[in-house]
Amino acid sequence: MSLDLPSPIAAYVAANARLDAAAMLEPFAADAVVRDNGAVLQGHAEISALFEEAVIPVKAIFTPDTARHEDGQVVVEGPAHGDFKGSPIRFTYRFTLENDAIKALEITA
């Protein structure tokens, strides 16, 4: 299934499918905030560390199957699979975009 995702989100999803941490980071604004599993990460250094420490080692790949606009955000849902307990797990990613970049991302299971 092909979703019509805004370009920064599509770039992030495509880079994640390749497990390319540097390319995953590119669509994020320099001061972006990611909320994941209770952690709040801000800026490229912290977000990059999340990808390098929690995504790449366990080969966590998010494969969205639905997308909608809600309250000024793009809400994307789908399973993530990889070498982690409970895989696959269905996630909701709430993206806030600004100036063709990801300004904020909240990830919930």
Contacts in CASP RR format, 6 or more apart in sequence:
PFRMAT RR
TARGET T0000
AUTHOR 0000-0000-0000
METHOD contacts of the structure
MODEL  1
MSLDLPSPIAAYVAANARLDAAAMLEPFAADAVVRDNGAVLQGHAEISAL
FEEAVIPVKAIFTPDTARHEDGQVVVEGPAHGDFKGSPIRFTYRFTLEND
AIKALEITA
1 65 0 8 1.000
3 64 0 8 1.000
3 65 0 8 1.000
3 66 0 8 1.000
3 67 0 8 1.000
3 76 0 8 1.000
4 67 0 8 1.000
5 13 0 8 1.000
5 64 0 8 1.000
5 67 0 8 1.000
5 74 0 8 1.000
5 76 0 8 1.000
6 74 0 8 1.000
6 95 0 8 1.000
6 97 0 8 1.000
7 27 0 8 1.000
7 100 0 8 1.000
8 27 0 8 1.000
8 28 0 8 1.000
8 95 0 8 1.000
8 97 0 8 1.000
8 100 0 8 1.000
8 101 0 8 1.000
8 102 0 8 1.000
9 27 0 8 1.000
9 67 0 8 1.000
9 74 0 8 1.000
9 76 0 8 1.000
9 95 0 8 1.000
9 97 0 8 1.000
9 102 0 8 1.000
11 23 0 8 1.000
11 26 0 8 1.000
11 27 0 8 1.000
12 24 0 8 1.000
12 27 0 8 1.000
12 28 0 8 1.000
12 102 0 8 1.000
13 62 0 8 1.000
13 64 0 8 1.000
13 76 0 8 1.000
14 23 0 8 1.000
15 21 0 8 1.000
15 23 0 8 1.000
15 24 0 8 1.000
15 26 0 8 1.000
15 27 0 8 1.000
16 24 0 8 1.000
16 55 0 8 1.000
16 60 0 8 1.000
16 61 0 8 1.000
16 62 0 8 1.000
17 61 0 8 1.000
17 63 0 8 1.000
19 55 0 8 1.000
19 56 0 8 1.000
19 59 0 8 1.000
19 61 0 8 1.000
21 48 0 8 1.000
21 51 0 8 1.000
21 52 0 8 1.000
21 55 0 8 1.000
21 56 0 8 1.000
22 48 0 8 1.000
24 51 0 8 1.000
24 55 0 8 1.000
25 44 0 8 1.000
25 47 0 8 1.000
25 48 0 8 1.000
25 51 0 8 1.000
27 101 0 8 1.000
27 102 0 8 1.000
28 34 0 8 1.000
28 43 0 8 1.000
28 44 0 8 1.000
28 47 0 8 1.000
28 101 0 8 1.000
28 102 0 8 1.000
28 105 0 8 1.000
29 98 0 8 1.000
29 99 0 8 1.000
29 101 0 8 1.000
29 102 0 8 1.000
29 103 0 8 1.000
30 43 0 8 1.000
30 44 0 8 1.000
31 42 0 8 1.000
31 43 0 8 1.000
31 103 0 8 1.000
32 42 0 8 1.000
32 43 0 8 1.000
32 44 0 8 1.000
32 47 0 8 1.000
32 101 0 8 1.000
32 102 0 8 1.000
32 103 0 8 1.000
32 104 0 8 1.000
32 105 0 8 1.000
33 40 0 8 1.000
33 41 0 8 1.000
33 42 0 8 1.000
33 43 0 8 1.000
33 103 0 8 1.000
33 104 0 8 1.000
33 105 0 8 1.000
34 40 0 8 1.000
34 41 0 8 1.000
34 42 0 8 1.000
34 46 0 8 1.000
34 47 0 8 1.000
34 50 0 8 1.000
34 104 0 8 1.000
34 105 0 8 1.000
34 106 0 8 1.000
34 107 0 8 1.000
35 41 0 8 1.000
35 104 0 8 1.000
35 105 0 8 1.000
35 106 0 8 1.000
35 107 0 8 1.000
36 50 0 8 1.000
36 54 0 8 1.000
36 105 0 8 1.000
36 106 0 8 1.000
36 107 0 8 1.000
37 107 0 8 1.000
39 50 0 8 1.000
41 47 0 8 1.000
41 49 0 8 1.000
41 50 0 8 1.000
54 60 0 8 1.000
58 82 0 8 1.000
58 83 0 8 1.000
58 84 0 8 1.000
59 82 0 8 1.000
59 83 0 8 1.000
60 80 0 8 1.000
60 81 0 8 1.000
60 82 0 8 1.000
60 84 0 8 1.000
61 80 0 8 1.000
61 81 0 8 1.000
61 82 0 8 1.000
62 78 0 8 1.000
62 79 0 8 1.000
62 80 0 8 1.000
62 91 0 8 1.000
62 93 0 8 1.000
63 78 0 8 1.000
63 79 0 8 1.000
63 80 0 8 1.000
63 81 0 8 1.000
64 76 0 8 1.000
64 77 0 8 1.000
64 78 0 8 1.000
64 93 0 8 1.000
65 77 0 8 1.000
65 78 0 8 1.000
65 79 0 8 1.000
66 76 0 8 1.000
66 77 0 8 1.000
66 78 0 8 1.000
67 74 0 8 1.000
67 75 0 8 1.000
67 76 0 8 1.000
67 77 0 8 1.000
68 74 0 8 1.000
68 75 0 8 1.000
69 75 0 8 1.000
70 94 0 8 1.000
72 96 0 8 1.000
73 94 0 8 1.000
73 95 0 8 1.000
73 96 0 8 1.000
74 94 0 8 1.000
74 95 0 8 1.000
74 97 0 8 1.000
75 92 0 8 1.000
75 93 0 8 1.000
75 94 0 8 1.000
75 95 0 8 1.000
76 92 0 8 1.000
76 93 0 8 1.000
76 95 0 8 1.000
77 90 0 8 1.000
77 91 0 8 1.000
77 92 0 8 1.000
77 93 0 8 1.000
78 90 0 8 1.000
78 91 0 8 1.000
78 92 0 8 1.000
79 88 0 8 1.000
79 89 0 8 1.000
79 90 0 8 1.000
79 91 0 8 1.000
80 87 0 8 1.000
80 88 0 8 1.000
80 89 0 8 1.000
80 90 0 8 1.000
80 91 0 8 1.000
81 87 0 8 1.000
81 88 0 8 1.000
82 88 0 8 1.000
89 109 0 8 1.000
90 109 0 8 1.000
91 107 0 8 1.000
91 108 0 8 1.000
91 109 0 8 1.000
92 107 0 8 1.000
92 108 0 8 1.000
92 109 0 8 1.000
93 105 0 8 1.000
93 106 0 8 1.000
93 107 0 8 1.000
94 104 0 8 1.000
94 105 0 8 1.000
94 106 0 8 1.000
94 107 0 8 1.000
94 108 0 8 1.000
95 102 0 8 1.000
95 104 0 8 1.000
95 105 0 8 1.000
96 102 0 8 1.000
96 103 0 8 1.000
96 104 0 8 1.000
96 105 0 8 1.000
97 103 0 8 1.000
END
